[in-house]
Amino acid sequence: MNPRTNLLFVLVVALLAGGCSARQATAPSRATPSGTVEMFKLKARYGDRSGEWDILSPGFKERLSQQAGRTVDVADYTQARNMYRGDTKVQLAEKMLQTAIATSVRQVGPDRARVAIQTSGGPFAKSGEIGMVRLQTWKLQPAGGTQTYSGFVGDPMLAATKQADGSFIVTSGGRVVATIPANQVASYRTEAYWYVDDLGGMEQQFMQ
């Protein structure tokens, strides 16, 4: 990854992993914007980089890839997070942001919200808004196998379409990759989760 992308990872750490504790305790949960921030903190606390990566929206990941000039995946994210783990600036950011406050959550649409963040003290004192988006996910589990298919509802690049006979056709980029007969479908479910979608004006400033 190029330096700009690495710096953006540092910003993610500073705004999310540093410990944005709400005025009133919020339980970690992907069901609400503030709960999702708490969930990111929990994943970061235990070094669960894959869990952190899952909380970043597809749009956020696409911008990271554009900055890198190639597709950035969870392995890249893990490498960058671990690379900066011993960086004194990151350590200072995380220490200073332990008293950060998520001051409010403002709904800007049925599936979008802005979370106001205020940090205090030291060189990382800053205020701004994190953009959050709620997306529908799907997961298809065939019976008797280890292969699980999952994606986002409405994503044309990866989809699972139920047929009239109860079977499912899984397509990737319009190409059929699997056909699961009805009697081989162990489960199919959809759920809604909140994702970190952007870092607001601070992201653009940092990217420049």
QUIQUI-V968442 format. One record per backbone hydrogen bond with DSSP energy under -1.0 kcal/mol. CO is the residue of the C=O (numbers start at 1). NH is the residue of the N-H. E is the energy in kcal/mol with one decimal. If there is no record, write none. Layout:
{{CO:NH:E} {CO:NH:E}}
This chain:
{{2:6:-2.0} {3:7:-2.5} {4:8:-1.9} {5:9:-1.8} {6:10:-1.6} {7:11:-1.8} {8:12:-2.2} {9:13:-2.2} {10:14:-2.5} {11:15:-2.6} {12:16:-2.4} {16:19:-1.0} {19:21:-1.6} {30:194:-1.9} {32:36:-1.8} {33:37:-1.7} {34:38:-1.9} {35:29:-1.5} {35:39:-2.0} {36:40:-2.3} {37:41:-2.0} {38:42:-2.2} {39:43:-2.6} {40:44:-2.7} {41:45:-2.6} {42:46:-1.4} {43:48:-3.0} {44:47:-1.4} {47:49:-1.5} {48:52:-2.0} {49:53:-2.7} {50:54:-1.9} {52:55:-1.1} {53:56:-1.1} {55:196:-2.6} {57:61:-2.3} {58:62:-2.1} {59:63:-1.7} {60:64:-1.8} {61:65:-2.2} {62:66:-2.2} {63:67:-2.1} {64:68:-1.9} {65:69:-1.7} {65:70:-1.4} {73:77:-2.2} {74:78:-2.6} {75:79:-2.2} {76:80:-2.6} {77:81:-2.7} {78:82:-2.5} {79:83:-2.2} {80:84:-1.8} {84:87:-1.1} {87:91:-2.6} {88:92:-2.3} {89:93:-2.4} {90:94:-2.7} {91:95:-2.1} {92:96:-3.0} {93:97:-2.1} {95:98:-1.1} {97:100:-1.7} {100:21:-1.3} {101:103:-1.1} {101:118:-2.7} {104:116:-2.3} {106:114:-2.7} {111:134:-2.9} {112:108:-1.9} {113:132:-3.0} {114:106:-3.1} {115:130:-2.7} {116:103:-1.2} {117:128:-2.0} {118:101:-3.0} {122:125:-1.3} {126:119:-2.8} {128:117:-3.2} {130:115:-2.9} {131:197:-3.1} {131:198:-1.6} {132:113:-2.1} {133:195:-2.6} {135:193:-2.3} {136:153:-2.5} {137:191:-1.8} {138:151:-1.9} {139:189:-1.9} {140:149:-2.6} {141:186:-1.9} {141:187:-1.6} {149:140:-3.6} {151:138:-2.6} {152:155:-2.0} {157:173:-1.4} {159:171:-2.7} {161:169:-2.2} {163:166:-2.0} {167:163:-3.3} {168:180:-3.0} {169:161:-2.6} {170:177:-3.0} {170:178:-1.5} {171:159:-2.4} {172:175:-1.6} {175:172:-2.9} {178:170:-2.9} {180:168:-2.4} {181:184:-2.0} {182:185:-1.3} {184:143:-3.6} {187:141:-2.9} {189:139:-2.1} {191:137:-3.6} {193:135:-2.6} {195:133:-2.3} {196:57:-2.9} {198:131:-2.2} {200:204:-1.3} {201:205:-2.3} {202:206:-2.1} {203:207:-2.8} {204:208:-1.7}}
